[in-house]
Amino acid sequence: MARDGDWNVARLSPMILTAIVAIVLGGILVGLTDISTGAAIAVAIAFLLIGLLGVWMLDRRRGIA
């Protein structure tokens, strides 16, 4: 089913990698510092947005070339 379309898991790799970093960083911030949980979630969301930006930029580059 996935072979018929142009869906590619590899293009989501920036999102996957930044999601892993966001989870680990959020856990470290909550566990080892006095930062509030809400602030740690905000930092994690910022990292996820960076990953989403990476996927968007890769899609845009693929469309141009």
N, C-alpha and C positions, 0 to 999 in steps of 0.2 A: 504494500500500500504506500509506503514512504518512497518507494522507488519511482513511482509515477510522477511525483511532484519534484520541486527543486528544494525541498526542505533538507537542511543539512545541520546535523548536530554540532559539527565543528565550528560553525559560525557563532554558536552560543558560548564558546569557551571563555571569552572575557567575562560574561555574566556568571558562569559557573565558578570561575576562579575568584571573582570578587565576592561572590556569595560565601565562599569558604572563608575568605579573609574577613568578611564582615561578621560571620558567626564567631570565629576565633577571637577577633579583636573585641567584639561585644562581651564575650565571656571573660576575657582578660580584664577589660575595663571594670566590669561589675565585680569580679572576684578579687582583684588586687588593688583597686583604688577606691576612693570614697565618692566616686561619681555616682549620680543617681541612675536608676534603671532607664528612666525616660531619656536622659542624655546619651546613654550608651545605645539605646535604640535609634536615636537621631543620628549618631555617628555611623551605625550600621546601615541605615537608610541612605546616608550620603555615599557610602561605598557602593551600595547597590545601584544608585543612580550613575555612578562612574562606570560601572559595568554595563548598564543599559546604554550609556553614551558610546561605549566601545562597540557594542553590537550595532548601533545605529550608524556609526562611522564606517564600520566594515561593510554594511549593506550599501551605504552610499557610494563607497569606493568601488564595490562590485558593479553597481549600476552604471558608473561612468566608464569603466574600462570595457 
